Every structure is written in structure tokens, then in C-alpha cells.
Amino acid sequence: MSIGMLALVAFLPILLALILMSGMRWPATKAMPLAWLVTAAAGIAIWKMDVGFVIAATLSGFGGAFNVLVIVFGAILILYTLRDSGGMETINCGFHGLSRDRRVQMIIIAFVFGAFIEGAAGFGTPAAIAAPLLLSLGFPPLAAAMVCLIMNSMPVTFGAVGTPLIVGMTPVKEKVAEAIAANPDLAFHSWDQFLKLLGQWSSMLHLAMVFILPLFTLGLMTMFFGKRRSFAEGLGAWKFALFASVCFGVPYFATAQLIGVEFPALLGGLIGLGLVVTGAKKGLFLPAQTWDFAPQAEWEKEWTGEIKAEDKCTYTAHMSQVRAWTPYVLIGLILVLTRIGSLGLKGMLTSPAVTIAIKDIMGYKGVNWVCSILYLPGTIPFVLVAIMTIFIHRMPMEKVKLAWTDSFKRMKNPTIALFFAVALVEIFKQSKVNPGGYPSMPLAMAEFVAGLAGQAWPMFASFVGALGAFITGSNTVSDLLFAEFQYGVATTLNLPRQIILSLQAVGGAMGNMVCIHNIVAACATVGLVGMEGLLIRRNAIPMALYGLIVGIIGMVLCFVLYPTIF
């Protein structure tokens, strides 16, 4: 069979998921199982994989999904624990009084606070937290959802303590190991060093948008929701926006360059939030004139759904701000202590004694599942800190029960979608083992697309990552789906592989703006129904800008500055 036909068959499950979820508005809980079924059928019928091999790969995928779901559960549990302890309302209370300018509120909450939440929790959590907060401050629900979804992009590559890179890039781990063995002169000598390189390149690719995107989002907000429909009104807060970009961008970039992939978004958001809030309290760089939305009576009907924005917003502080923020401080501290290898805790949490490992599932060599359960951030620190919060915030048991019950209820849809999405990815990966000598499904697509795009591939690589996030709802799963594909294109075209993989990681992050899962979740939290399509169309504008700028930077890196690196 020709490479073009193989590529077409390999692309069919992705195309099917795209049509079902965007065109026919199927939920991922229905679309992903069907896409998995088509992938399994293609593996058996075209790649001649044994039925047992496909089942084994599916089970391995289920195991990989479990690893991700532990993190998702921990993130949701922290959110609901703070909700029911009164900690989140106290944090909200602390945001009031900083500034009445809606542009400043957007920068603080959607940008910097959202970046911190993404770094700690990921998986669409920022929009679920930040959008209702903006709504409570008096934002139109549609505006709150739009700006939070757009700004939940730059930190996402490093979200949930680096999960998109640490987990998402595993399909190329063996290839990297082979490259290290074949060439001892490479700039990296281990998988961890290679991941750090990816983080360094990804932060470099993101950096320009750290300064451009907040300003552009302010312009969109005032253009779509302002009295005068003026893009320029948003730019009136340019000083404060650039101040926030520096406060977030410097620690974000420095952490990626010096430490690793776990902490750029977390530390950038945490340090940036402290600096930006302090600056706002002191009146630094605030606009001379306060900008606000029109009175609610003048809002368009589509701006508001089932939940009305507040004209007068009041919150009750149930505890001190220090106590309310303590769980997040503990999360950051524990993550640092457990991710720095020299401290010894990382070795303890990843030792074989506390690691679940199933090798050669059903007797098929190379089909494995490994789970370092205590090293997954879902357990330590998320679940651990949620339990500690019970005592720190003095929660009554009925509140504790409510938080845990709601967290388990929220796991149903992500579980179904992720199980089949990751299983699909594992079949993609294992299809390299076939009696016909065919390239794997991702490599078949890579060879075909490489022939079409040629040396212009760096301009398109990030959009492939965005497509993966749009389909699967996750930067992590987008990387799982397309990492081997991107690696194959880079190899075929002799392009720097770590830059192309970084473009994939950045693309998966920018795809969060239009990701169906996140848009549906954000709309649900602010009471909007039927506005998902409008948000996708509007958010496609900044996503296209993001991809264009990142693509240009990628071209310069690949062909001007670093054409000979691995």
C-alpha cells in the first residue's frame, strides 16, 4: 500500500473525532471510543496487528490514562476542598478592591492567577476557577469565558507540574535513547536532560506571546464587549499589561532554562501574582482612566446565560488570606521538594518498591505500563494537601464529604474520554510492529505530510499540536498523539528535532483556546448554553496569531540560528 493511502487510513480516526466533536457536537465520551474502534480496526485490517496485540496496547493505554486521571482527580479535589472550606471565597475576597478597571482585573485574574492555577493543576482548571471569579466581579459571562480561555495558553505546556511534556512526550522516549546511544556527543545524555531541553526551547517559543497575547486579549475584550467597540481602548492598559508580562515572564523563562519542566508556569504564576497584586495595591502602572462595561441593561442577549453577572459583588472572608492560600503554598513547596533529585525525596517516591510495573502485557514485548503512584502529583501533593486542608481550614465532616463526592462525580466524563484517547494513542505507537514492514501510523502521516510541506514545516508544526488539543481536550494527549509524528517529520526533513517537538508542545498549549472540552467546561461554569461555537470562532483569531508568530520564530531557529542541532 502506498504511503499516501497509509497516511489517509491513519488520519481517519482523527478526522472522525474532529467531525463528530466539532461538526456534530458529540461529547468526547462518545466520539473517542468510536475513534479508538476505527484505530483498532485499521491496526488489524491494514497494519495486520494481532487482535491480542491491539487488546494489549489498549490495556497499556488504559494504564497510561489512569496515571493522568490520578492527576485530574487530585486537581479537582483541591478545587472542591477549597470551595467547601471557604478558602476559595476568601481568596476571591482578597481580589476585590485592587482596581475597578476591568482591564486590570482581567490581567490579574485571567492571566497571572490563571497561570498559577494552570501550573499547579492544569487540565482546564484555570478557566473553571477564573471565569466564575470574573463573573462575580461583574464581567459579562461570555467575556469572562472568552478571556480566560485565551489566556490559558502560555502556561499550558508546563501545566500540572510539567505533565504535558513529562507524560506527553513518552512516545519518542525510545527514539531519544537510540539517538543518545548512537551519538555520545549530543547536548543531552538522558531522557530527563532531553525533556529539560524541550522545556527550554518551548519557553523561548512562548516568550514573545507572553508580551503580545495579554495586550491582544485586552483589545479583543474592549472590541467585542465595550461601549465603543474599540480595540484601542484595551491597549489603554498597556503599561500594566507589560508590567504583568515581565512579572510572569521572567521567572517563567528563567525556571524553564535553569530548573526544568515542572515549575515554569507554577513559579511564574506564583511570583508574578505576588508582584502584580502588590503593584496594583500601590497603584503602579494603572491606567489613568478606569474602563468598564456598559450597564447590564445595555448588554447583548448572547453575553449572558443562566447565571447573571453581579452588579454589586460581595464576598465574605471566612479566614485570613494567609490561611486561605496555605494549601497552594504547600503544593508549590512539596512539588519543589519532591522534584529536585538531589534532595532524595524523588528517589524515594520513584523507587521500585512503590512503583507498579507490568511488562510485556499479554506476552507482547514492549507493551508496558508503569505507574509511580506516589510521584504522580495527583497523590503527592494534591490529595495529601487536600487532606491537610481539612485541618488547616477546620472543615466540618459534611463539607469534606461533599468535596470528595463532587470530585468523584466529576471524574466520569474525563475517565471515559481519556481511557479511549490514550488507548488510541498506544495503538498508534505500537503499530510500528507489523508483519508488512509498514511505518507506524504516526510515521506514515509524517512521511506523507513531510513530502507536502517540505522545509516550511516549522510554520505548520504548532497547528498540528493545536489540532490535537482541539480534538482531545488536552495538551498532554495532543503530545501523546503527535510527538512521534513530529519527530518523524523532523527526521525525514533533517530539521532540529527538539525544536519541532517544542513547536508541538507550544501548539498543544495554544490549542487550549479553542479546545472543545475547555470551552464546554468554561461555558458551564458561567451558565452559558449554545455559545460554544461563537467562542471557538472568536478564540480562533488569537490562536491563529499565536501560531503565525510561533511559526516564524520556529523558522528562524531552524534555518538561521540552530540548523545543525539534534
N, C-alpha and C positions, 0 to 999 in steps of 0.2 A: 504493500500500500504506500502511496506517495506521502511525503512529509506534509503536504498541504491537507490531504484527507485526514491524516492522523491528528494534525493540529485542529481541524474542524471538529472531529469527534471529541477531542479533549476539551474543546471550548464549549461544547453543547451543554454540560451541566451548569456552567457559569452563566451562559446565555439564558438557560431556562430559569435559573434563580432570579436573574435580572428582570425577565419578563413577568414572572409571577409576582415578585415583590414590588416592582415599580409600576408596571403596566396594569396588572390585575389586582394590585394591593393585597396580595396574600400575606399573612403573617409568616415570619421566619419559621415558626413552629410547624407550618405545613410545607413551605417551599423547600427548606433544607433537607428534610427526609426524602422528598421526591428527587432533588438534585443528587443526593447520595445514591439513590437507587439507579439513576441514569449512569452515574460514575461507575458503580459496581457492574452494571450490565456492559458498559464499554470495556472495562477491565477484563471481563470474562470473554466477551464475544470478539473483541478486536485485539487486545493485548494477550489473549489466551492465558490469563491468570487462572490458576485453580480456584474453584469455588471456596475451598478451605482456606486458601491464601487470602482471598478477599475478606472472608469472615475474620481471619486472624488480624488483618490490617484494620478492619472495622473495630475489633475489640481493643487494639492498640490505640486507635483514635479515641474510643470512649475513655480509656485511661488518661490520655492527654487532656481531654475535655474536663475530666474530674479535677485535674490539677488546676485548671483555670477557674473552675466553678468554686473551688475552695476559696480562691482569692475574691471572687464575686460575692460569695456569701459573707465573708468577713467584712468587705466594704459596706454591704447593705446593712449588716448588723451594727456596725459603728454608727451609721447614719440614723437608724431607728432607735438605737440606745440613746443617742444624744437628743433625738426628737422627744422621747418619752421621759427623759430625765429632766428636761427643761434647759439643758445645756445649749441646744441649738437656738432656742428663743432668746436666751441670754446673749449669745453671740450676735444674733440679729439686732438685739437692743443696742449693742455696742457700736453697730454701724450707723445708727441714727445720729444726727447732729453733726456729722463730719462736714457735709456740704449739701445744700439743696439743689445744686446744679446736677441735672440728670446725666450729663456727660461725665462728670466726676464720679457719680455713683456707678455708672457703667464700668468705668476703668477700674475702680476699686473692687467691685464685686464680680463682674463677668470676667475680667481679665486676671487680676492678681489673686484674688481669693479663689477663683475658679481654677487657676493654675496650681495652687497649693492642694486643693481637693483632688485634682487630677493626679498629681504626683503621689499623693497618699493612697488614693482609692482607685481611680481610673474607671473604666467600663461605663462611661456615660454618667457617672455620679455628679460631676460638676453642674451640668445643666439641670439635673433633678434637684440640686440644692440651691444654686444661684438664681435660677429663673423664678421660683416662688418668692425668693427674698426680694428681687426687683419688683415683682408684682405687689408685694406688701408695701413697698416704698411708693407705689403709685404709678408704675410703668404700665402701659397697655400690655395685656398678656402676649399679644403677637410680637411686640417689640422685645419683651423680656426673653421670649423663647429664641427669637432671631439672634440677638446679640450674644446670648450665652452659647448657642450652638456654633457661631462663627469663632468666638474667642476660645472655644475648647478645641484647639487645633495645635498650636505651637508646643504645648507641654505633652501632647499625647504620645509622641514617640518614646518618651521616658515615663509614661503614666504607670500607676500601680507599681511603683519602685522598679521600673525598667522591664516590666513583663513583656511588652511588645517586642523588644529586642531579645531578651533572655529566652523567652519561650518561642517567639515568632520566627526567629532565625535558625532554629534547630534543624530544619530540613537540609541546610548546607553544612552542618557540622562535620559530617564525614568528608565532604569535599575539601573543607578547610584543613582538616587533619592530613589528608593526602597531599595537599599543597605544601604544608609545613614539612612533611617527611621528605618531599622531593626537592625542596629548596630551603636549606638552613639559613640562607642569607635574608629571608623575609624580615620585615619590621616587627613581626609578631611570632611568638613561638608556642602559643597555646590558644585554646578557644576563648578563654577569658580576655586575653590580650586582644584578640580579634574583635570581640564584642566592644571592648573599650574604644578601639579604632572606629568602629561603626558609630558609636556614640559621639566621638569627636567630629567625624565628618557630618553626621546628622545635625549636630548643634550649629556647625558652620553654615549648613544649607538653610537652617531655620532662622539664622540670626537677622538677616535683612528684614524678614517678615515680623520679627519681634518689634521692630520700629514702625513698619508700614501698616500692619494689619490693625492695630488699635485706632490709628487715625482714620483709616479707610472705613472701619466699622462705625466710628462716630459719625462720619459723613453719611453713611447709609441710614443710620438711625434718624438723623435730622431730615434727610431727604424723604424717607418713607413715612415718618411719623411726626414731623414738625409742622407748625402752623404755616410756615412759608415754603415748605418742601424744598429746603435749600441744603445742598451737600456742604456748602461752605460754612454753614452755621456749626456743623460738627467740628470743623477744623479750628473753630474759635478756642477750643480747649487744647490746642496743640502743645503748649508748654507742659501742662500736667500729664498729657499722654506720653510725651517723650521722657518726662521725669519717671513715670511708671515703667516705661520700657527699659530705661537704664537700671532702675532698682531691681527689676526682674531679670533682665538680660545678662547683666554682668555675673551674678552668682550662677545663673543657669549655664552660661557658656563656660565659665571657669570650672564649675563642678564636672561638666562633661569632659573637659580637657584633662583635668588633674585627678579625678577620683574614679569615675566610672558611670555606668548607665543607670544605676538605681536612683540617684539623687538629684539630677539636674532640675527636674520640674518641682520636686518636693522642696529643695532648698531655695531654688529661685523664687517659688511662690511664697514660702515662709519668710525669707529675708525681705523679699520685695514687699510683701504685705505689711510687715512691720515698718519699713521705711516710708511707704506710700501713705499709710494711715497717720503716721507721725507728721509727715509733711502736710497732709490735709488739715490736721488739727492746728498746725502752726500757720496755715494759710499760704504755704509755699506753692507757687506756680498756678494758683487757682485762677480761672477766668475772671476778667473784670466785671463781666455781666453774667448773671445767672440765667441759664437756659432751662425751659420747662416745656412739657407737652401742653397742648390746648386743654381747656376744661373737658371733663369726660363727656359732657353733653354734646360736644362737637366731634367726638371720635367716630370714625367709620365703624360700621357694624361688624366687619370682619376682624377688627382689632381685639374684640372682647368675646369670650366664650361663656362657659357656665360659671366661671369664677370672676367676679368683678374686681378691678384694681381698687386699692384703698385710696380714698381722698385724704383721710387722716389716719396715719399709721401709728399705732401704739403697741409697744412690746413691754412685757414685764421681765425684769431681771430676777431670775429665781436663785441666783448665786452670784458670786464675784466673777468678773471676766477671767481672772487667773484660773479659778476652779473650772469654769466652763471650757477653757482652752486646754486644760491639762491633758485630756485624752489625746489630742492632736500632738501636743508636745511630747508625750510619751511614745506615740507612734514614731515620730521622727527620731527620737533618741534611741529607741530599741532597734529601729532599722539601721541606724548608723553602727551601733554596737555589734549587730549580727551580720553585717555585710562587709566589714573590714576584716580580712583574713588574719591579719597579724594579732588581733585581739583574742583569737582562739575559739570564740563562740560559733563562728561559721563552720569550723571543722567539726565541732560537737553536733551541730544541727544537721549536718550533711553526712555524718558518718554512716557506714553500712548498718550499724546496729539500729538506727532509727530511719532507715530507708527501705521502702518497698520496691522490690525489683523483680519483674517477671521477664525472663529472657526467652527468646525463641518461642513465642506464643503458638500453641498448637503444633509445635515442631518445625515451624518455618523460621529459618535462620535470618536474623536481623530484624525480626518483628518483635519489638520490646516495649515494655512500659516501666518507667522508673519514676518514683514519687518520694521526694524528701519532704515528708509531710510537715515536719516541724520548721523547715526552711521556707515553706510557702508563706508569703506574707498574710495569707488569709488566716492562718493559725497564730503565728507569731510575727507581727504584733496584733493583728486586727481582733481576733477572738479573745486573745489574752487581755488586751486593753478594754474590750467591751465588758469583760467580767470585772476588771479592776474599776471601771467606771460605776458599776453598781454601788460600790462602797465609797468611791470618791464623791459621787453626786447624791449618795444616800437615797437610792431609788427604792420605793416600796415594791414588793414582790409582784403585785398585779401589773405594774408598769414594766418590770423585767419580762414577765410572761408575754405581755403584748408585743414588746420589741422583738423577742425571739420568734413568736408566732408569725408576725408580719414578715420577718426576714425569710423564714422558710416558705411562706406563701409566694413571695416574690421570686423564688428560685425556679418555679415550674417552667415558665417560658424560656428563660435563658438556658436551662438544662437541656430541654429538647432541641433547641436551635444549635447550641454549641456541640452537643454529642454528635449530631449528624454532620455539622460543618467540619469538625476536626476529623471525623471518620472519613469524610470525603477527601480531605487533605492527605490523610495517611494512605488511602488507595492511590491518589496521585503520586505520592512519594514512592510507594512500593511497586508501582507499575514498571519501574526500571528492570525488575526481574521478570523476564518473559522469554518464552522459547523462540520467538521470532527475531530476537535481537533488536527490537524496536527501541527507540529512545523513550524515556518515561513521558507521561502526559505533559508535565510542565516543560520538559526539554523539547518535545515535539512542537509545542507552541512557540518556544523560544527560537528554535531554528527557523521556523516559518516567518515569524514576525521580524527576526533579525534581517532576513532577506528583504523584507519590505521597507523597514525603517533605515537600515544601513547605519552610517555613522551619526545620524541625527537622533539615535535612540535616547541619549540623555535628556532631550527635550520632552520625551514621552514617558519616561520611566516612572515619574511620580504619579502620572494619571492612572497607570496600572495599579499602583498602590491604593489610590483613591477609589478605583473601581472595586477593589477587594473589600475596602471598608464599607462602601455603599451597599454591597451585596450582603456581607456577613455581619455588619454591625460592630466590627471590632478591628482595630489596628493589628492586634495580635494575630487574629485569624487571617487577616489580609496578608501579613508577612508569612504565616504558615502556608498559605495558598500559593503565593507568588515568589517566595525567596529563591527557590530552586530555578524557577522560570527566569528571574532577573539574573541570577548567576550564570545560567546557560547563555543568555543573550550577551552578557559581558564577555564570556569566554569565546563565543563564536565571533564576536566583532573585535576581540582583543582590546576591550575597554577596561579601565580600572575597576575591579570587581567590588572593592569596598565602597567606592563612590556610587556605583549603580545600586548596590544593596541599600546604601544610605538614602538614595533617592526613593527607593521603595518604601523605606521606613517613614520618610517625611511625607510621601504621598498618602500612606495609610492614615497619617495624622490629619492631613488637610481634608481627607475624605469624611472625617467626622462631621464636617459642616453639613453634609447632605445625606449622612448615614440614616437610613430609614428607621432603624431601631432607636437611635438617639432622638430623632425628630418626633417619633411617636411618643416616646417617654417624656420629652420636654413638653409636648402639647398636652399630654395627660396631666402633668403636674400643674399646669396653669389653666386647665379647664377648656382648652381649645379642641374642637371637633371639626374635622374636614379641612383643616388649614395646612395639612402636611404637604400637599402639592405646591401650594404657594410658597412655603418656606424652602422647599427644595429649589424652586426656580430662583428665588431671591438669593439664597445662600450659594447657588452655583456661580454667582458673579464674583464674590471674593475667593471662592475656591479656584476659579479659572485664573484669577490674578496671581494667586499663590503658586499654582502650577507653572505659569509662564515665567515668573521671576526665579523660582527654584530651578526650572529647566535651563534658563540662561546661565545661572551660576554653575549648574552641573556641566554644561557645555564648556565653560571656561576652565573649570577644574580638570575635566577630562582631556582637553585638547591643547590647553595653553600652559597651565601650571603643573599638573601632575600626570602627564600622559604615560609614564613608564612604571607607575606603581602597580602593585598586585591587583 
